[in-house]
Amino acid sequence: MKLSDIILTEGHDYDKYKHVALDITKELTVGYGDYNPMVSMGHYVEDGPNAGKGYGSVEFKVEEALPDDTFRQVVAFLKTRKYNVTSEANYYDDDGDRYYYPKIQFEFSQSDVK
């Protein structure tokens, strides 16, 4: 098996959840547009250890931490959609090499998301 076959998995639909991510971005923009939310989503390969699961993140492109109550509201919003929040980082940092924005990472069962 060639390395390119492993990296570029044939038949993997990289845009499978793009429409869902765009819908969530639109919903979050209505209430939290000042924080410039950006949602990305994907899924694990079907023959791997996380088969049947997807993953995603909400990143707020602002150079500050969000107010705690706002951040908690977004976490709660994701949980109402049956997303399992795996990581929360409500801070902004510029280390001179890259920017770190407030971010929430989550996983979900592919059967729960269409």
GISUL-V660602 format. One record per run of one state. SS is the DSSP state (A for helix, B for strand, O for the rest). FROM is the first residue (numbers start at 0). LEN is the number of residues. If there is no record, write none. Layout:
ss:SS from:FROM len:LEN
ss:SS from:FROM len:LEN
This chain:
ss:O from:0 len:2
ss:A from:2 len:5
ss:O from:7 len:10
ss:A from:17 len:18
ss:O from:35 len:1
ss:B from:36 len:7
ss:O from:43 len:9
ss:B from:52 len:8
ss:O from:60 len:7
ss:A from:67 len:13
ss:O from:80 len:3
ss:B from:83 len:6
ss:O from:89 len:3
ss:B from:92 len:2
ss:O from:94 len:4
ss:B from:98 len:2
ss:O from:100 len:1
ss:B from:101 len:8
ss:A from:109 len:3
ss:O from:112 len:2
